[in-house]
């Protein structure tokens, strides 16, 4: 008899990691143009602990968080031609309302996924989608990064940052990253040309003539980042910046863009291609079983994790 339930990490209220509970709920069914994926691994991202504690986009619980997925197609809905049961896939569920990957199964649009590169396992693949798509869409689609340009990546050792370093390098850019001294060796190994220790050096004194700034921090970083851009450059922020930033950017002859990641079949295929070419790999900071989701949230929320945290299904 086919099992109709699954284990998932659900919360009934907003709050700290303690609100996350392992529960047994109905297994989803794939709808039109959807695939049902048996989840092998699912990455964690700052947006997970953000939504756990605050009504950012999703409103009040109950809900199951998680957007990263790597697993095996279990079934396909009406009209799906890209995948068949048994195919190994990875992808990002539609952000933000398609959440639910911190579970044993998840249903999502077929075109939110791509075939998992054989060169990496499910843990590595599960770490990639949201963070790698964010970096790809910021650098490629929003900034139009070209070979020979100079890129400054803030929080370069973080989930998005360490992947952005590699993507920028693969596109032929000169890559400068900000990170604490303990992360410099990792970033140089990933391809960074220069690394700035933000704890002792103001990046505005160490970086100049920048074409693209990728800023996952915002706050005061946005205004300061405008000062290092050359005319025609672009600041891509992943968090809301102050209302006056676009006008300040225009006055300086640069652009300031606020970007929200989107699910992206073509982007996932591009990421898979970089992985297969040996130009992109996630750094795995730690893995946890599904039941350890609260512990993983606590570690991630404390900050300064180098790379990605991943939930692994039994």
C-alpha positions in Angstrom: 0.0 0.0 0.0 1.4 3.4 -1.0 2.1 5.6 2.0 -0.1 8.7 2.1 1.6 10.6 4.9 5.1 12.1 5.4 7.3 13.7 8.1 7.8 17.4 7.9 9.0 20.3 10.0 6.0 22.5 10.7 5.4 25.5 13.0 2.1 26.6 14.5 3.3 30.0 15.6 6.0 32.5 14.9 9.0 32.5 17.2 12.4 31.0 17.9 13.8 27.7 16.8 11.7 25.9 19.5 8.5 26.5 17.4 9.7 24.0 14.8 8.2 20.6 15.3 8.5 17.3 13.4 5.0 16.2 12.5 3.3 13.7 10.3 1.1 15.3 7.6 -0.5 14.3 4.3 1.9 13.7 1.4 1.1 16.1 -1.4 -0.1 15.1 -4.9 1.4 16.7 -8.0 -1.0 19.1 -9.7 -1.1 20.3 -13.3 2.5 20.8 -14.6 3.9 19.7 -11.3 6.2 16.9 -10.1 6.2 15.2 -6.8 9.8 14.9 -5.5 11.0 12.6 -2.8 13.4 14.9 -0.9 16.9 13.6 -0.2 18.3 16.9 1.0 17.1 20.5 1.5 19.2 23.5 2.1 18.6 26.2 4.7 18.8 29.9 4.0 18.5 33.1 6.1 15.0 33.5 4.7 14.0 30.3 6.6 14.8 31.7 10.0 13.5 35.1 8.9 10.1 33.7 8.1 10.1 31.4 11.1 10.2 34.4 13.4 8.5 37.2 11.4 5.5 37.6 9.0 7.7 38.7 6.1 5.8 37.4 3.1 3.9 34.3 4.3 1.7 35.7 7.0 0.8 33.6 10.1 1.5 29.9 10.4 0.9 27.0 10.3 3.3 26.3 7.5 6.3 24.1 6.4 9.3 26.2 5.4 12.1 25.4 2.9 12.7 26.3 -0.8 15.8 24.3 -1.7 15.2 20.7 -3.0 17.4 17.9 -4.2 15.7 14.5 -4.7 14.1 12.0 -7.0 10.9 12.5 -9.0 8.2 10.2 -7.5 5.3 11.1 -9.8 4.4 13.6 -12.4 1.2 15.7 -12.9 -0.8 16.2 -16.1 1.2 17.7 -18.9 4.8 17.2 -17.6 7.3 16.2 -20.2 10.6 17.3 -18.7 10.9 14.6 -16.2 9.9 11.0 -15.5 9.6 9.1 -12.2 13.1 8.1 -11.0 14.8 11.2 -12.4 17.2 12.9 -10.0 16.5 16.7 -9.9 17.3 19.8 -7.9 15.7 23.2 -7.8 14.1 26.0 -5.9 10.4 26.1 -5.2 8.6 29.3 -6.2 9.7 32.0 -3.8 8.2 32.9 -1.5 4.8 31.2 -1.7 5.9 27.8 -2.9 7.7 26.8 0.3 7.6 23.4 1.9 10.8 21.5 1.1 11.7 20.7 4.8 9.7 17.5 4.4 10.1 14.0 3.0 8.1 14.9 -0.1 7.2 18.1 -1.9 5.2 19.1 -5.0 6.3 21.9 -7.3 6.3 23.2 -10.9 8.3 20.9 -13.1 10.1 24.0 -14.5 11.4 25.0 -11.0 13.7 22.0 -11.3 16.7 20.8 -13.4 18.4 17.5 -13.6 20.9 17.0 -10.7 24.5 17.0 -12.0 26.0 13.5 -11.6 29.2 15.2 -10.4 27.6 16.1 -7.0 25.6 14.3 -4.4 22.2 15.3 -3.1 23.6 17.1 -0.1 25.7 19.4 -2.3 22.8 19.8 -4.8 20.4 20.6 -2.0 22.6 23.4 -0.8 22.7 25.2 -4.2 19.3 26.3 -5.6 18.1 29.4 -3.7 21.6 30.8 -3.0 23.0 30.0 -6.4 20.0 31.3 -8.3 20.2 34.5 -6.2 23.8 35.0 -7.2 23.2 34.0 -10.9 20.2 36.3 -11.3 22.0 39.2 -9.5 25.2 39.0 -11.5 24.0 37.7 -14.9 20.4 38.9 -15.3 20.3 42.1 -13.2 23.9 43.4 -13.5 24.8 42.0 -16.9 28.2 41.1 -15.6 30.9 40.9 -18.4 34.4 39.4 -18.5 37.0 41.8 -17.3 34.7 43.8 -15.0 35.4 44.3 -11.3 33.0 42.9 -8.8 32.7 43.5 -5.0 30.8 40.9 -3.1 29.9 41.7 0.5 29.5 38.8 3.0 31.5 36.7 0.5 31.8 33.7 2.7 28.0 33.4 3.3 25.6 31.2 1.4 25.0 33.5 -1.5 28.4 35.2 -1.3 30.6 32.1 -1.7 28.6 31.0 -4.7 28.6 34.5 -6.2 32.4 34.5 -6.0 32.6 31.4 -8.1 29.9 32.5 -10.6 31.6 35.9 -11.1 35.0 34.2 -11.6 33.5 31.8 -14.1 32.2 34.8 -16.0 35.7 36.2 -16.2 35.4 39.0 -13.6 38.0 40.3 -11.1 36.4 39.3 -7.8 36.8 41.2 -4.5 35.1 39.9 -1.4 34.6 41.1 2.1 34.9 38.6 5.0 36.5 38.1 8.3 40.1 37.0 8.2 39.2 33.4 9.1 37.4 33.0 5.8 40.0 34.4 3.5 41.7 31.1 2.7 38.4 29.6 1.7 37.5 32.5 -0.5 40.9 32.5 -2.3 40.5 28.7 -2.8 37.1 29.5 -4.5 38.7 32.0 -6.8 38.5 35.4 -5.1 41.3 37.7 -6.4 41.2 40.1 -3.4 39.7 39.7 0.1 39.1 42.6 2.5 38.8 42.0 6.2 35.8 44.1 7.0 36.6 43.9 10.8 39.7 46.0 10.4 39.4 47.7 7.0 36.7 50.0 5.6 36.0 48.5 2.2 35.6 52.0 0.7 39.3 52.5 1.4 40.3 49.2 -0.2 38.1 48.9 -3.3 37.6 51.3 -6.2 36.5 51.4 -9.8 34.0 48.7 -9.2 31.5 47.7 -11.9 29.1 45.6 -9.8 28.5 45.4 -6.1 26.5 42.5 -4.7 25.1 43.4 -1.3 23.2 40.9 0.8 23.5 43.1 3.9 22.0 46.5 3.0 21.6 49.0 5.8 24.6 51.4 5.8 26.4 49.2 3.2 24.2 50.4 0.4 25.1 54.1 0.6 28.8 53.3 1.2 28.8 50.9 -1.8 27.7 53.6 -4.1 31.0 55.4 -3.4 33.1 52.6 -4.8 31.2 52.2 -8.1 32.6 53.6 -11.3 30.2 55.6 -13.6 27.7 53.1 -15.2 28.2 50.6 -12.4 25.4 48.8 -10.6 24.6 48.0 -6.9 22.4 44.9 -6.5 20.9 44.7 -3.1 19.2 41.6 -1.8 17.5 43.4 1.1 15.5 46.7 1.0 17.7 49.8 1.1 16.9 53.3 2.3 14.4 55.2 0.1 17.0 57.8 -0.9 19.4 55.2 -2.4 18.0 55.2 -6.0 18.2 59.0 -6.2 21.7 59.0 -4.8 22.7 56.3 -7.3 21.3 58.3 -10.2 23.1 61.4 -9.1 26.4 59.4 -9.1 25.7 58.0 -12.5 25.1 54.4 -11.3 22.2 52.1 -10.8 20.8 50.7 -7.5 18.6 47.6 -8.0 16.7 45.6 -5.3 16.3 42.0 -6.4 14.1 39.1 -5.2 15.1 35.6 -6.4 12.6 33.8 -8.7 12.3 30.1 -9.6 14.1 29.7 -12.9 14.5 26.5 -15.1 17.0 28.2 -17.4 19.0 29.5 -14.4 19.0 26.1 -12.8 20.3 24.6 -16.0 23.1 27.2 -16.1 24.0 26.4 -12.5 24.1 22.7 -13.3 26.4 23.5 -16.3 28.8 25.4 -14.0 28.8 22.4 -11.6 29.5 20.0 -14.4 32.4 22.2 -15.7 34.0 22.2 -12.2 33.4 25.9 -11.8 30.9 25.9 -9.0 30.7 23.9 -5.7 28.9 24.6 -2.4 30.8 24.7 0.8 28.8 22.6 3.3 29.2 24.0 6.8 27.1 21.3 8.5 24.3 18.7 7.8 21.4 17.8 10.1 18.7 15.2 10.0 15.1 16.5 9.5 14.5 16.2 13.3 17.5 18.6 13.8 15.9 21.5 12.0 15.6 23.6 15.1 19.3 23.1 15.9 20.2 24.1 12.3 18.1 27.2 12.5 19.8 28.2 15.8 23.3 27.8 14.3 22.3 29.7 11.1 20.6 32.5 12.9 23.6 33.0 15.2 25.5 34.1 12.0 29.0 33.7 10.6 28.4 30.3 9.1 30.8 29.8 6.2 28.9 28.1 3.3 25.6 26.3 3.7 23.6 24.3 6.2 21.6 21.3 4.8 18.8 19.1 6.1 19.3 15.4 5.1 16.3 13.0 5.0 16.7 9.5 6.3 
